[in-house]
Amino acid sequence: MALLNRDQVKAVVTDSLKVIADLPDDVESSTFANLNDEQKQIFLKTLKDKLNELLYIKDDGTTTDDAYYDVDLTPDSIDLWPTVKDCIDWVVENQNVVYR
């Protein structure tokens, strides 16, 4: 089972944040403090959707749509992450592969 590496997760998190906010050069040190509840929910939904949309990368480097990446997010998940770096690290550690 091939999991997403940190750089791949960071790209998904960054793309998801771009939907609701302008990003500074050092995105990892950013916090979610300035986001309102609606923006937080949009970010979480976008993050989940973007992860689910990724083609599964098999151990040999090829891709397939026989599986997809997922994380168990709740409406309060964002409260677990003081910074965007914490979000990225959390997704790396908590990602799942779901087979269709």
C-alpha positions in Angstrom: 0.0 0.0 0.0 1.5 3.3 -1.1 0.6 6.3 1.1 1.0 10.0 0.1 4.3 11.5 1.1 4.5 14.8 2.9 5.2 16.9 -0.2 2.1 15.4 -1.9 -0.1 16.1 1.2 1.3 19.6 1.4 0.3 20.3 -2.2 -3.3 19.1 -1.5 -3.5 21.2 1.7 -2.2 24.2 0.0 -4.5 23.9 -3.0 -7.4 23.5 -0.5 -6.5 26.6 1.4 -6.2 28.6 -1.9 -10.0 28.2 -2.3 -10.6 30.4 0.7 -7.5 32.5 1.4 -4.4 34.1 0.0 -1.4 32.2 1.2 1.8 33.7 2.5 5.2 32.5 1.3 5.7 30.4 4.5 2.3 28.7 4.4 3.3 26.1 7.0 3.6 28.6 9.8 0.2 30.1 9.0 -2.7 29.5 11.4 -6.4 29.1 10.9 -7.2 31.8 13.4 -8.4 34.3 10.9 -10.9 31.9 9.2 -14.5 32.1 10.1 -16.6 28.9 10.7 -17.8 28.9 7.1 -14.3 29.2 5.7 -13.1 26.4 8.0 -15.9 24.1 6.7 -15.2 24.9 3.1 -11.5 24.2 3.7 -12.2 20.8 5.3 -14.6 19.8 2.6 -12.3 20.9 -0.1 -9.4 19.0 1.5 -11.4 15.8 1.8 -12.7 16.1 -1.8 -9.2 16.8 -3.2 -7.7 13.8 -1.4 -10.6 11.5 -2.5 -10.1 12.7 -6.1 -6.4 11.7 -6.3 -5.6 8.5 -8.2 -4.1 5.9 -6.0 -0.4 5.5 -6.5 0.6 1.9 -6.4 4.0 0.7 -4.9 5.4 0.4 -8.4 4.6 4.1 -9.1 1.7 3.5 -11.5 -1.7 4.9 -10.7 -5.2 3.3 -10.5 -8.7 4.2 -9.7 -9.2 1.0 -7.8 -8.6 2.8 -4.6 -8.5 6.4 -3.2 -7.0 8.3 -0.3 -9.1 9.5 2.6 -8.9 11.0 6.0 -11.5 11.0 8.8 -12.3 14.7 9.2 -14.9 16.1 11.5 -16.3 19.7 11.6 -13.9 20.2 14.6 -10.8 18.7 13.0 -9.3 22.1 12.2 -9.2 22.8 16.0 -6.5 20.1 16.3 -4.1 22.0 14.2 -2.4 25.1 15.6 -0.7 25.7 12.2 -0.9 24.5 8.6 2.2 22.5 9.3 0.3 20.6 12.0 -2.5 20.0 9.5 -0.1 18.6 6.9 1.6 16.3 9.4 -1.8 15.1 10.8 -3.0 14.2 7.3 0.2 12.3 6.6 -0.2 10.3 9.8 -3.9 9.7 9.5 -4.4 9.0 5.8 -6.2 5.9 4.7 -6.4 4.0 1.5 -10.0 2.9 0.6 -10.4 0.2 -2.0 -13.5 0.4 -4.2 
